[in-house]
Amino acid sequence: MGAVVSCIESIFRTIGNCLMAIVNGIASVLQAIIGAIASLFDIIISCLTCGRGGGRWRNRGMHSHHTTSRV
């Protein structure tokens, strides 16, 4: 009788481990997708504000003047 209970416990433990592995896999996929979307928005915001695309456009009219003092 003890062997039957042990076998049933082992089956339920295996099913539980399998379900947890599936849940962890789905969570990892969702985390990767959300991370990719966040990175994409970060790139877009960086480009629109001060990144490579917006830096030259904003600084087109600004020129720095270098002055030297005569001492």
N, C-alpha and C positions, 0 to 999 in steps of 0.2 A: 504494500500500500504506500509506503514511503517513497518507493522508486517512482510510482505513478505521479505522486504529488510533485516530486522533484523534476520529473520530465515536463509536467504541465507548467511549473514555474519557469523552467528554462525556455519553453516555447513562448510564454508571455514576455519574458525578459528580452528574447530575441526580437519579437514583434515590436516591443517598445523601443529598442535600440534602432531598429530599422526606421520606425516613424520619426525618431529624433534626428536621424541622419537625413531624412527627406526634408524635415523642417529646417535643419541647419543649412542644407543645400539651397533651399528656396530663399532663406534669409541672406545667404552670401550673394546670390544672384541679384536680389533686390538692392543690397548694399552697393554692389558694383554699378548697377544702373543709376542709382541715386548719386553716387560719387561722380559718375561720368556726366550726368546732367549738371551737377554743381560745378564741375570743372569747365563745362561748356559755357555756363552763365558767367563764370569768373573771367574767362577769356573774352567774352563779348563785352562785359562791363569794363575790363581793362582796356580793350581796344577803343571803346567809346569815350573813355575819360582821359587817361594819360598814357595809354599804351602806344604801340608802334604806329597805329593808324591815326590816332588823334593828336599825337605830339607835334608833328610837322604842321598840321593844319592850324593849330592854336598859336604856334610860335612864328607864324609867317610874318606878321606885322611887327613883332617885337625884335628889336635889334639892341644888343648890348654895346654900350659905348665905353671904351677904356680910356680913362684920363690919367695923365701922369703929372706929378707936381714938379715944379722947377725949384730944386733946392740945392 
